Amino acid sequence: MNFVTILLIIGILMIVAGCWCLLRTYHILKITIGIEVSMKAVTMFLVLAGMVCGEVSLSETFVITVMVAEVIVAVVGTGTAVGLFRKYGSMDVRNLNRLKG
Amino acid sequence: MLLFGVYAVMERSILRSAIGLALASAALAAMLYAMSARLASVFELSVCSGLVTVIFIAGISLSHSPKMEVKKEYHDKERNRFLPLLLIAVGVVLVAAALILNYAEPQIAAAAQENVRQVLWNTRQADLWGQIALILCGGVAVAVLFREERRDKK
């Protein structure tokens, strides 16, 4: 096994950990953290793909776009969590079912 | 990076989870630097390790759940007990598959002599418009989410 294969396995394990967090937790901030953990692996995969193709510069531009998306996900997730807490006094994502409209 | 990521997922305290995520980001930044993606490394360290952690901590401080509520909401200790076992099992399966199937392992190619700035501003210019749209969407989303609080104050 070479360096690329080891990093691929590590990335897949991180995606599994993030998906586990998404499936097993109802806390909205924890769910956002799970998404962020998975996105770290995606960032690593993009740079790895750039290294394999010999286009690291191109992959870096994609990574910057992914990072912007990552920050927006964190901001919107946290804003939703704060709004949910103010309305229901809890960050349980199941409370979203009780919203009207 | 994997260890910090798993710590962020498994930790019961949200604050410690956010710190674990920041450490995972810092480890990824070091990895990107070693993989000669310097600009991405700097962005990862400043934006993901710094800004995202600040956002999470601000969210935690704005919504201070009582301890009982946190315990009631999610029994992470019980739920996450099997995560290390799952990761070990998946890791063993992947390593075994890589060894047994004897697939053609990807090799690192020689890096092309292209400048990141040239690629970003010339080749991938449309991405910048997408990023601007994303940032605007995020700003509008935050404004909408915090609008109710202003009404309450009035």
Chai-1 contact restraints between the chains, C-beta under 6 A:
chainA,res_idxA,chainB,res_idxB,connection_type,confidence,min_distance_angstrom,max_distance_angstrom,comment,restraint_id
A,M1,B,A98,contact,1.0,0.0,6.0,A-B,restraint_1
A,N2,B,E105,contact,1.0,0.0,6.0,A-B,restraint_2
A,V4,B,P106,contact,1.0,0.0,6.0,A-B,restraint_3
A,T5,B,A98,contact,1.0,0.0,6.0,A-B,restraint_4
A,T5,B,E105,contact,1.0,0.0,6.0,A-B,restraint_5
A,I9,B,L94,contact,1.0,0.0,6.0,A-B,restraint_6
A,I10,B,L2,contact,1.0,0.0,6.0,A-B,restraint_7
A,L13,B,L2,contact,1.0,0.0,6.0,A-B,restraint_8
A,L13,B,L87,contact,1.0,0.0,6.0,A-B,restraint_9
A,L13,B,G91,contact,1.0,0.0,6.0,A-B,restraint_10
A,M14,B,L2,contact,1.0,0.0,6.0,A-B,restraint_11
A,M14,B,G5,contact,1.0,0.0,6.0,A-B,restraint_12
A,V16,B,V90,contact,1.0,0.0,6.0,A-B,restraint_13
A,A17,B,G5,contact,1.0,0.0,6.0,A-B,restraint_14
A,A17,B,V6,contact,1.0,0.0,6.0,A-B,restraint_15
A,A17,B,V9,contact,1.0,0.0,6.0,A-B,restraint_16
A,W20,B,L83,contact,1.0,0.0,6.0,A-B,restraint_17
A,C21,B,V9,contact,1.0,0.0,6.0,A-B,restraint_18
A,R24,B,R79,contact,1.0,0.0,6.0,A-B,restraint_19
A,T25,B,Y74,contact,1.0,0.0,6.0,A-B,restraint_20
A,Y26,B,Y74,contact,1.0,0.0,6.0,A-B,restraint_21
A,H27,B,E73,contact,1.0,0.0,6.0,A-B,restraint_22
A,H27,B,Y74,contact,1.0,0.0,6.0,A-B,restraint_23
A,L29,B,I14,contact,1.0,0.0,6.0,A-B,restraint_24
A,I33,B,A8,contact,1.0,0.0,6.0,A-B,restraint_25
A,I33,B,S17,contact,1.0,0.0,6.0,A-B,restraint_26
A,I33,B,L21,contact,1.0,0.0,6.0,A-B,restraint_27
A,E36,B,L21,contact,1.0,0.0,6.0,A-B,restraint_28
A,V37,B,G5,contact,1.0,0.0,6.0,A-B,restraint_29
A,V37,B,A8,contact,1.0,0.0,6.0,A-B,restraint_30
A,K40,B,A24,contact,1.0,0.0,6.0,A-B,restraint_31
A,K40,B,L28,contact,1.0,0.0,6.0,A-B,restraint_32
A,V47,B,L32,contact,1.0,0.0,6.0,A-B,restraint_33
A,V47,B,M35,contact,1.0,0.0,6.0,A-B,restraint_34
A,V47,B,A37,contact,1.0,0.0,6.0,A-B,restraint_35
A,M51,B,M35,contact,1.0,0.0,6.0,A-B,restraint_36
A,M51,B,I108,contact,1.0,0.0,6.0,A-B,restraint_37
A,V52,B,P106,contact,1.0,0.0,6.0,A-B,restraint_38
A,G54,B,A109,contact,1.0,0.0,6.0,A-B,restraint_39
A,G54,B,A110,contact,1.0,0.0,6.0,A-B,restraint_40
A,G54,B,A111,contact,1.0,0.0,6.0,A-B,restraint_41
A,G54,B,A112,contact,1.0,0.0,6.0,A-B,restraint_42
A,V56,B,A37,contact,1.0,0.0,6.0,A-B,restraint_43
A,V56,B,A111,contact,1.0,0.0,6.0,A-B,restraint_44
A,S57,B,E114,contact,1.0,0.0,6.0,A-B,restraint_45
A,S57,B,V116,contact,1.0,0.0,6.0,A-B,restraint_46
A,S57,B,V119,contact,1.0,0.0,6.0,A-B,restraint_47
A,L58,B,V119,contact,1.0,0.0,6.0,A-B,restraint_48
A,E60,B,A37,contact,1.0,0.0,6.0,A-B,restraint_49
A,E60,B,L39,contact,1.0,0.0,6.0,A-B,restraint_50
A,E60,B,A40,contact,1.0,0.0,6.0,A-B,restraint_51
A,E60,B,V116,contact,1.0,0.0,6.0,A-B,restraint_52
A,T61,B,V119,contact,1.0,0.0,6.0,A-B,restraint_53
A,T61,B,L120,contact,1.0,0.0,6.0,A-B,restraint_54
A,T61,B,R124,contact,1.0,0.0,6.0,A-B,restraint_55
A,V63,B,A40,contact,1.0,0.0,6.0,A-B,restraint_56
A,I64,B,F43,contact,1.0,0.0,6.0,A-B,restraint_57
A,T65,B,D127,contact,1.0,0.0,6.0,A-B,restraint_58
A,T65,B,Q131,contact,1.0,0.0,6.0,A-B,restraint_59
A,M67,B,F43,contact,1.0,0.0,6.0,A-B,restraint_60
A,M67,B,V47,contact,1.0,0.0,6.0,A-B,restraint_61
A,V68,B,Q131,contact,1.0,0.0,6.0,A-B,restraint_62
A,V68,B,L134,contact,1.0,0.0,6.0,A-B,restraint_63
A,I72,B,L134,contact,1.0,0.0,6.0,A-B,restraint_64
A,I72,B,G138,contact,1.0,0.0,6.0,A-B,restraint_65
A,A74,B,V52,contact,1.0,0.0,6.0,A-B,restraint_66
A,A74,B,I55,contact,1.0,0.0,6.0,A-B,restraint_67
A,V75,B,I55,contact,1.0,0.0,6.0,A-B,restraint_68
A,V75,B,G138,contact,1.0,0.0,6.0,A-B,restraint_69
A,V76,B,A141,contact,1.0,0.0,6.0,A-B,restraint_70
A,T78,B,I55,contact,1.0,0.0,6.0,A-B,restraint_71
A,T78,B,G59,contact,1.0,0.0,6.0,A-B,restraint_72
A,G79,B,V142,contact,1.0,0.0,6.0,A-B,restraint_73
A,G79,B,L145,contact,1.0,0.0,6.0,A-B,restraint_74
A,A81,B,G59,contact,1.0,0.0,6.0,A-B,restraint_75
A,V82,B,G59,contact,1.0,0.0,6.0,A-B,restraint_76
A,V82,B,L62,contact,1.0,0.0,6.0,A-B,restraint_77
A,V82,B,S63,contact,1.0,0.0,6.0,A-B,restraint_78
A,G83,B,L145,contact,1.0,0.0,6.0,A-B,restraint_79
A,F85,B,S63,contact,1.0,0.0,6.0,A-B,restraint_80
A,D92,B,E73,contact,1.0,0.0,6.0,A-B,restraint_81
